[in-house]
């Protein structure tokens, strides 16, 4: 179709003539509402930005002489962060003569790994960095699927006993 004819057709339909592939031989054009097209593209871009997961790195600091209650509380928080999809940087801070015993920090990190083995994977192994021992944990991909499956199983189990009671009443 000739360019003049295409422009006339677009004007008669109250639309725009938009060049799609200018390098093609002959160039490819489309008759469309360009304003609506730009709006739809902006909406798609906005939607895709909203769907991206914002993964942050949280940090939890421990000491070599941490008490059992504090250890449990901090480890529970680490588990919560991992459940939300964040990475967690676990830091053991050594002071004074504590830095002469890095094996104490390694024991604590091993306990954390042992406690969180089903929710976390070690992304960076424990390493000594000056006065601190650092390890990075990332969320385990399989755990979200397990949570969804287990919630479905629980829902099915709740439905089954209710149906069983109804059948007993009828007889």
N, C-alpha and C positions, 0 to 999 in steps of 0.2 A: 504494500500500500504506500502511496506517496505521502511525503511528510505533510503537505498542505491538506490532503484529504484526512489524515489522522488528526491533525490539529482541529479541523472543522468538526469532525465527529466528536472529539473530546469536548469542544466548546458547546456543541448542541446538547450533549449529555450533562453539561455542567460539571465536568471532571477535568483532570490534568493528564497531559501526555508525558510519561516519565520514561527516560532512557534507562533501560535495564542493563544491556551489554553493549557499551559503545565501541568496543574493539572487534566485535563480531562483524562478519561480512554478509549481508548488510546489517547495520546496527539494529538491535532489538529494543522496541519500545512497548510500553503497556499503558492502557488508559485506566486510570484509577484516581481515587480521591487521595491526593498526596498528604494532606493534613491528617487524615484519619490513619494513613499508613505510618506516618511518623509517630503519632500518638500510640498506636499499637506496639510499635517497636520499643518505645520508651517504657510502656507497661511491662513488656516481656523482660526488658533489661532490669527493671525495678524488681520484678518477681524473682528473677534468678539471683539478684543480690540478696534478697531476703532469705532465700533458701540456703545460702552458703552458711556453713557452720563456723562460728567464730571460736576457734580453739585457742585458748590462752594457756599460759604456763603458770600454775600456782606453785607456791613454795611453802614447805613445812619444815620448820627447824626443830631439831632434837638436840639433846645434850647426852654425853656418854652416861651420866649418872641419873637418867630420867626415871621417875617413879612409875610403877605399874599403871596407876590410874591415868597419869598424864600420857603415858605411851598409848593406852587404849583410846583416849579421847582424840589425840592427834591422828592416830591411825584410822579412826572412824571418819574424821574429817577428810583425810586423804582418800578414803574409799568413796566418800560423797563426791569429791571433786572428780574422781575418775568416772563415777557414774554419770556425771554431767557432761562427760566427753573432754575434760581438760587433761593436759599433761601435768604431772606433779614433779617438782624438783625437791628431793628430800636432802636436807643438809644436816650433817652432824657437826656441831660446833665444839671444838676443843679449846680449853683454856689452860694456861700454865703447863703443869706436868702431864695433863691429860693427853697432850699431843704426843707424848712418848709411848702411848698405848693405843695405836690405831685399830688394834684388833677388837677393842671394846666397841668402837664405832661400827666396825664391820659386823659384829654380832647383832647390833641393833638393826642395821640395814637388812641382814639376813632374816631377822624376825619379821620385819615389815614385809619382805618379799614372801615369806612363808604364809603370813596372815592374808595377803592380798593376791595370792597366786591365781585365783579364779577370776578376778576383776582386772588385773593389771599385767602388763608385760614390761620387762626391764628394757628401756631404750638405750640407756647408757649405764654401763656397769659402774659399781662404786669405785671412785678414785680419790686419792688424797690431793687436795688443792690448797697448799699452805696450811692454815689452821683448820680447814674444813674438809670434810669428806662428803662428796656429792654423788648423787645417783638420780637419774631421771626415769620416771615411770610413765607409761602411756596406757590409755584405756584398751582393754581387750575387746576386739570386734565381736567375738562370739557371745559375750555376756548379754548384750541387748537382745539378741535373738533368744537366748535362754529365758530371759525375763518375760518376753512376749509369749513364748511357748508355755512357760509355767503358769502365767496368768490365765491362759486359755484352759489349761488342765484344771486349775482351781475352779474356774467358772463352770466347766462341765461337771465337776464333782458336786458343786452346789446344786446344779439342776437335777442331777440323777436322784439324790435322796428325796427331793421334793416330789418328783414323779412317782417314786416308790410308795410314798405315804398315801398319795391319791388312790393308787390301785388297791391298797389295803382297805381303805375306807369304803370302796365300792362293793367289796365282797362280803 
